[in-house]
Amino acid sequence: MYGICDISCVPMRKEASHRSEQVSELLFGDSFEVLDEHKEWIKIKCSFDDYEGWVLNSVYASCSGIDYKSDKKKLHPCSYDILQPAISSKRQIPILIGSSLPNYDGLIVKLGKEKFNVNGRVTSHKKKYDTAFLQKTAMQFLHAPYRWGGKTPFGIDCSGFTQLVYKIMNVRLKRDAWQQAQQGEFITFMNETRIGDLAFFGGDDKISHVGIIIENEQIIHASAKVKIDRIDQTGIYSLEQKKYTHKLRFIKRIRIFNT
């Protein structure tokens, strides 16, 4: 069985319970495979990143296995406004930046049997974007509050932030920081970095944080909120706290290309 998220966003839980830890979120247009069922809950695997979690069984529309498998290979246009309306003959839904727009024809998105008119800015899944656009996109999330498992401007964690920015750039990142750390190419020295490189932080045996390097030896990252700090070979220097807050482990470059 397969489904697709047809509301703004849906929390994904570690276990089949409202009290369970939120591990991620589905956004409008995200498709998934149903792996298991338990009462009012279903365990799913997302087509975008193979991430697994539990969601309520009443928050999606059905889709075909063909659509799901296609979504694992190709990307879709994304909504680009922080918030924009999607309107069908039955309802109006506020969709969030980075939401997938499958079957988008320049005006209409089709989810299951329902068609939505989407108003606002939309990115192209066929375009190769540059690092200037990546930085501009990342800046749209500035001051968004931190929330574990979050992937929206109303609450986002460090790896959800990097994943969503790169999704808009037509690049697939995994969900968690330690998974993203396994992607890309190593950059040895700070003076070799460029806008869009991912910096990873943590102790000797665990990656616990990730952020995006931007211009002027700065990093934008989600820690308490999405903010800009200084970065050097030691790590992140917090401009607010006047101290180093994260120990740098390494830097990776993710090629900006269609996938």
C-alpha positions in Angstrom: 0.0 0.0 0.0 1.2 3.5 -0.9 0.2 7.0 0.1 0.9 10.7 -0.4 0.6 13.5 2.1 -2.3 15.8 1.1 -2.2 18.3 4.0 0.3 20.9 5.1 2.5 18.7 7.2 2.3 15.6 9.4 4.5 14.6 12.3 6.4 11.3 12.0 6.8 9.5 15.3 9.3 6.9 16.5 6.6 4.7 17.8 2.8 4.4 17.2 1.9 6.9 19.9 1.1 10.6 20.3 3.6 10.6 23.2 6.4 9.2 21.1 9.3 11.3 20.0 8.9 13.1 16.7 11.6 12.0 14.3 10.6 13.9 11.1 7.7 15.4 9.2 5.9 14.7 6.0 5.2 17.8 3.8 2.4 18.2 1.2 3.2 16.0 -1.8 5.6 13.6 0.0 4.8 10.0 -1.0 5.5 6.9 1.0 5.1 3.1 1.3 3.1 1.6 4.2 5.2 -1.0 6.1 3.0 -1.8 9.0 -0.3 -0.9 10.8 -1.2 -0.6 14.4 -4.7 0.6 15.4 -4.9 4.2 14.1 -1.3 4.4 13.1 0.7 3.3 10.1 4.5 2.8 9.8 5.8 4.4 6.6 9.0 4.7 4.5 9.4 8.0 2.6 10.2 7.8 -1.1 12.5 10.9 -0.8 15.0 9.6 1.7 13.8 6.1 2.8 13.2 7.5 6.3 10.8 5.4 8.5 8.3 6.5 11.1 4.7 6.3 12.3 1.9 8.6 11.2 -1.8 8.6 11.8 -3.7 6.6 9.2 -6.1 9.5 8.3 -3.7 12.1 7.0 -3.0 11.0 3.4 -4.4 10.1 0.0 -3.7 6.8 -1.8 -1.2 6.7 -4.6 0.1 3.9 -6.8 3.2 1.8 -6.4 4.3 3.1 -9.8 4.1 6.7 -8.5 6.0 5.8 -5.3 8.8 4.1 -7.2 8.9 7.0 -9.7 9.3 9.4 -6.8 12.3 7.5 -5.5 14.1 8.2 -8.8 12.9 11.7 -9.8 12.3 15.0 -8.0 9.4 17.4 -8.3 9.1 21.1 -8.4 8.9 22.6 -4.9 6.8 25.4 -3.4 9.2 28.3 -2.7 7.1 30.8 -0.7 7.2 30.4 3.1 3.5 29.8 2.9 1.2 29.6 -0.1 -2.3 28.3 -0.9 -3.2 25.1 -2.7 -6.9 25.2 -3.6 -9.1 22.4 -4.8 -12.8 22.2 -5.5 -13.2 20.9 -1.9 -10.8 22.8 0.2 -7.9 25.2 0.6 -4.6 24.1 2.2 -1.6 26.3 3.2 1.5 24.6 1.9 5.0 25.3 3.2 8.3 26.0 1.5 9.9 22.9 0.2 6.7 21.0 -0.4 6.7 18.6 -3.4 4.4 19.4 -6.3 3.9 16.2 -8.3 2.4 16.4 -11.8 2.7 20.2 -11.7 1.8 21.8 -15.0 2.5 25.4 -14.1 -0.7 25.9 -12.3 -2.3 22.5 -11.2 -1.0 19.8 -8.9 -2.7 16.4 -8.8 -2.6 14.3 -5.6 -4.5 11.1 -6.0 -7.8 12.0 -7.5 -7.7 15.6 -6.2 -6.5 18.6 -8.2 -5.1 21.7 -6.5 -4.5 25.1 -8.0 -1.2 26.3 -6.6 -0.5 30.1 -6.3 2.9 31.5 -5.6 6.6 30.9 -6.5 7.6 27.4 -7.5 11.0 26.0 -8.3 11.8 23.9 -11.3 13.0 20.3 -10.9 14.8 20.5 -14.2 16.9 23.6 -13.4 20.5 23.5 -12.2 20.7 26.2 -9.4 23.8 27.9 -8.3 25.3 28.6 -4.8 23.9 32.1 -4.7 20.4 30.7 -5.0 21.2 28.1 -2.3 22.3 30.9 0.1 19.2 32.9 -0.7 17.0 29.9 0.0 18.7 29.1 3.3 18.2 32.7 4.4 14.5 32.3 4.0 14.6 30.1 7.2 16.5 32.6 9.2 15.1 32.9 12.8 12.8 29.8 12.4 12.6 28.1 15.8 14.4 24.9 16.5 12.2 21.8 16.8 13.5 18.2 17.0 12.2 16.3 13.9 10.9 19.5 12.3 11.1 20.4 8.7 9.2 23.7 8.4 9.8 27.4 9.0 7.6 27.0 12.1 10.0 24.5 13.7 13.0 22.8 12.1 16.1 20.8 13.3 19.6 21.1 11.9 19.5 18.2 9.4 15.9 18.9 8.4 17.1 22.4 7.5 19.9 21.2 5.4 17.8 18.5 3.7 15.0 20.9 2.8 17.4 23.6 1.4 19.1 21.0 -0.8 15.7 19.5 -1.8 14.8 22.8 -3.2 18.1 22.8 -5.1 17.1 19.4 -6.7 19.6 17.5 -4.6 18.6 14.5 -2.4 20.1 14.5 1.1 19.4 11.8 3.7 17.4 12.9 6.8 19.7 12.7 9.8 23.1 14.5 10.2 25.1 11.3 10.6 23.5 10.0 7.3 24.2 13.3 5.5 27.8 13.0 6.7 28.2 9.9 4.5 27.3 11.8 1.3 29.5 14.2 -0.7 33.2 14.8 -1.0 35.6 15.8 1.8 37.0 19.3 1.8 40.4 19.4 3.7 40.9 23.1 4.5 38.7 26.0 5.4 40.1 28.2 2.7 38.9 25.7 0.1 35.3 25.9 1.2 32.5 27.6 -0.7 28.9 28.6 -0.3 26.8 25.5 0.2 29.4 23.2 1.7 28.1 21.2 4.6 30.0 21.3 7.9 29.5 18.5 10.4 30.1 18.7 14.1 30.2 16.4 17.2 32.4 14.2 19.3 34.9 11.7 18.2 32.4 8.9 17.6 29.2 10.7 16.7 28.0 13.4 14.3 25.4 15.5 16.1 25.1 18.7 14.1 25.2 20.0 10.6 25.1 23.4 9.0 25.6 25.2 5.6 28.6 27.3 5.0 27.8 30.7 3.5 29.9 33.7 2.5 32.4 35.6 4.7 33.5 32.6 6.8 30.0 32.2 8.2 27.6 29.3 8.7 23.8 29.2 8.8 22.4 26.4 11.0 19.5 25.4 13.3 20.5 25.6 16.9 17.8 27.1 19.2 16.8 28.8 16.0 18.1 29.1 12.5 20.9 31.6 12.8 24.2 32.8 11.4 27.5 32.3 13.3 31.2 32.3 12.5 33.0 29.1 11.5 36.7 28.3 11.5 38.9 25.1 11.7 37.9 24.8 15.4 34.2 24.9 14.9 31.2 27.2 15.3 31.8 30.4 17.3 28.5 31.8 18.6 28.2 35.5 18.2 25.5 35.6 20.9 27.3 33.5 23.5 30.8 34.7 22.6 32.2 31.1 22.7 32.7 28.0 20.6 29.5 25.9 20.7 30.2 23.0 18.2 33.4 21.1 17.5 34.1 20.8 13.8 34.6 17.2 12.5 34.8 17.7 8.8 33.3 19.5 5.8 31.7 17.9 2.8 30.8 19.2 -0.7 27.5 18.1 -2.2 27.5 18.7 -6.0 24.6 20.9 -7.1 23.0 18.9 -9.9 19.7 17.4 -10.9 19.0 13.9 -9.6 
